[in-house]
Amino acid sequence: MIFTLGALVAAAMMIAASGRHAYDYYTIMRWLVTLICGLGLYISIKSGLKYAIWITGITAFVFNPIIPVHFRKATWNILDPIFAAMLLIAIILMWVDRRAG
């Protein structure tokens, strides 16, 4: 439940990131995405969800604020919605796994 809510908020922030925001917005977004994806990675590993492991792991790596990956704003405008969609897919994968089990 915490992962689902956090991932929804993170996805919404990634979609909204194409607008003009203060630098703090992007910093908070990076921390939130990384923390939520770290939680999702842990849950995915425990559940054995291979695709969710890849989705949350790659997303956490790209958005991590400690060793940031730098792209131009135009590139982020393309990547942010893609990663938001990937997070939504991870939510669905985890939800389906819980309903099957």
C-alpha positions in Angstrom: 0.0 0.0 0.0 2.8 2.4 0.9 4.6 1.6 -2.4 1.5 2.1 -4.4 0.6 5.5 -2.9 4.3 6.6 -3.1 4.7 5.4 -6.7 1.5 7.2 -7.7 2.8 10.5 -6.2 6.2 10.0 -7.7 4.6 9.3 -11.1 2.5 12.4 -10.9 5.6 14.5 -9.9 7.5 13.0 -12.9 4.7 13.9 -15.3 4.4 17.4 -13.8 8.2 17.9 -14.0 8.1 19.1 -17.6 6.8 22.5 -16.3 8.9 25.2 -14.8 9.6 24.5 -11.1 12.1 25.6 -8.5 15.2 23.4 -8.3 14.0 22.1 -4.9 11.0 20.4 -6.7 13.4 18.3 -8.8 15.5 17.5 -5.7 12.5 16.3 -3.7 11.3 14.4 -6.7 14.6 12.6 -7.1 14.6 11.6 -3.4 11.0 10.5 -3.4 11.4 8.4 -6.6 14.6 6.8 -5.3 13.1 5.9 -1.9 9.9 4.6 -3.4 11.8 2.6 -6.0 14.1 1.2 -3.4 11.1 0.0 -1.4 9.6 -1.4 -4.7 12.9 -3.1 -5.4 12.9 -4.8 -2.0 9.3 -5.9 -2.4 10.0 -7.2 -6.0 13.0 -9.2 -4.9 11.1 -10.8 -2.0 8.2 -11.6 -4.4 10.4 -12.8 -7.2 8.9 -10.3 -9.7 11.6 -10.1 -12.4 10.2 -7.3 -14.4 9.3 -5.2 -11.4 12.9 -5.7 -10.2 14.2 -4.3 -13.4 11.7 -1.4 -13.5 12.3 -0.2 -9.9 16.1 -0.8 -10.0 16.7 1.1 -13.2 14.3 3.9 -12.1 16.1 4.2 -8.7 19.5 4.3 -10.4 18.5 7.0 -12.9 16.8 9.3 -10.3 19.2 8.8 -7.4 20.2 12.1 -5.9 23.5 11.0 -4.4 25.2 10.2 -7.7 22.9 11.9 -10.1 22.5 11.1 -13.8 22.5 14.4 -15.7 20.5 14.9 -18.9 19.4 18.1 -20.7 15.9 19.4 -19.9 14.6 18.2 -23.2 15.8 14.7 -22.5 14.2 14.7 -19.1 10.9 15.8 -20.7 10.9 12.6 -22.7 12.2 10.3 -19.9 10.0 11.5 -17.1 6.7 10.3 -18.6 8.4 7.0 -19.7 9.6 6.3 -16.1 6.2 7.4 -14.7 4.5 4.8 -17.0 7.1 2.2 -15.9 6.2 2.9 -12.3 2.6 2.4 -13.0 3.4 -0.9 -14.7 5.4 -2.0 -11.6 2.3 -1.2 -9.5 0.1 -3.3 -11.7 2.7 -6.2 -11.7 2.7 -6.2 -7.9 -1.1 -5.9 -7.6 -1.6 -8.8 -10.0 0.9 -10.9 -8.0 -0.9 -10.2 -4.8 -4.3 -11.1 -6.3 -2.9 -14.4 -7.8 -1.2 -15.4 -4.5 
